[in-house]
């Protein structure tokens, strides 16, 4: 469970996914188009607890995803 800073609805949803109590995990996981700081963004959330790293591969680049939760 995340303990640093203010908890958000996303934190609660991710905790429900991790505990197996989420009714709709794909409402949170996977690709989602959002607006961040007034700019359109694609946010991709994944839960891969055994992975040491995760990469996003597109036709023109490969990006390493940053871990946001322990």
C-alpha positions, -999 to +999 in steps of 0.1 A: +000+000+000+013+035-009+019+056+022+037+088+009+017+119+003-021+123-002-039+093-015-059+096-047-088+076-062-062+060-085-043+048-054-074+032-040-082+016-074-047+002-077-049-011-041-081-029-050-065-045-081-035-056-061-057-072-034-080-089-060-111-069-050-114-046-081-147-050-101-131-035-132-092-036-133-091-025-169-107+008-160-073+015-145-048-008-162-038-005-198-036+026-221-057+057-212-058+091-229-056+119-203-049+156-201-019+163-179-010+199-171-033+210-200-016+187-225-029+155-240-011+124-228-012+086-232-008+069-198-002+032-198-006+014-164+006-021-159+008-045-130+037-068-134+049-077-098+075-102-109+090-080-136+124-063-131+115-038-159+090-031-185+094-015-220+069+003-242+077-006-278+064+016-307+074+016-344+100+044-338+112+039-303+115+018-271+109+034-237+115+020-203+085+024-180+092+040-146+080+022-115+056+045-097+046+022-068+067-002-047 
